[in-house]
């Protein structure tokens, strides 16, 4: 129950915490045992985010929710 509540909070805050350029192409899809799963709309954007934005996104989310809630991020193309 606690994990579902945390996931819902992360999903709600995503658009406020992350650059709008990124949120236009990537949205969180799950939070399991500290790993936030994010669906990305194309391989091109996945590569862009993983290569240049992953650290910034993780830092922003950990600052807002703590390192216990979000330990890592996994980006996947599709839903």
C-alpha positions in Angstrom: 0.0 0.0 0.0 2.8 2.4 0.9 4.6 1.7 -2.4 1.4 2.4 -4.4 0.9 5.7 -2.6 4.5 6.6 -3.3 4.1 5.7 -7.0 1.0 7.8 -7.2 2.8 10.8 -5.7 5.7 10.4 -8.1 3.3 10.2 -11.1 1.5 13.3 -10.0 4.7 15.3 -9.5 6.5 14.1 -12.6 5.3 17.0 -14.9 6.2 19.6 -12.2 9.7 18.2 -11.4 11.0 17.2 -14.9 11.8 19.4 -17.9 8.7 19.8 -20.2 10.8 18.7 -23.2 11.3 15.4 -21.5 7.8 15.0 -20.2 6.4 15.4 -23.7 8.1 12.1 -24.6 8.4 10.2 -21.3 6.0 9.4 -18.5 6.4 7.1 -15.4 4.7 3.8 -15.7 5.6 2.0 -12.5 7.6 2.0 -9.3 8.9 -1.3 -8.0 11.3 -1.7 -5.1 13.0 1.6 -5.7 13.1 1.4 -9.4 11.0 3.9 -11.3 10.0 2.6 -14.8 9.5 5.3 -17.4 7.9 4.8 -20.8 9.4 6.7 -23.6 7.7 7.3 -27.0 10.7 6.5 -29.2 14.2 5.0 -29.3 15.6 8.4 -30.2 14.2 10.0 -27.1 15.2 7.1 -25.0 18.8 7.5 -26.1 18.6 11.2 -25.6 17.2 10.9 -22.1 19.5 8.0 -21.0 22.6 9.7 -22.4 22.1 13.3 -21.3 19.2 13.6 -18.8 19.2 10.5 -16.6 21.3 11.9 -13.8 19.4 15.2 -13.7 16.0 13.4 -13.6 17.2 11.0 -10.9 18.6 13.8 -8.8 15.4 15.9 -9.1 13.2 12.9 -8.1 15.5 11.8 -5.3 15.5 15.4 -3.9 11.7 15.4 -3.9 11.0 11.9 -2.7 14.2 10.6 -1.1 16.8 8.0 -2.2 14.8 5.2 -0.5 11.8 5.8 -2.7 13.6 6.2 -6.0 17.0 4.4 -6.2 17.2 4.0 -9.9 15.4 4.7 -13.2 14.7 2.3 -16.0 13.6 3.8 -19.4 11.7 1.6 -21.8 10.2 2.4 -25.3 6.5 1.9 -25.4 3.7 1.6 -22.9 
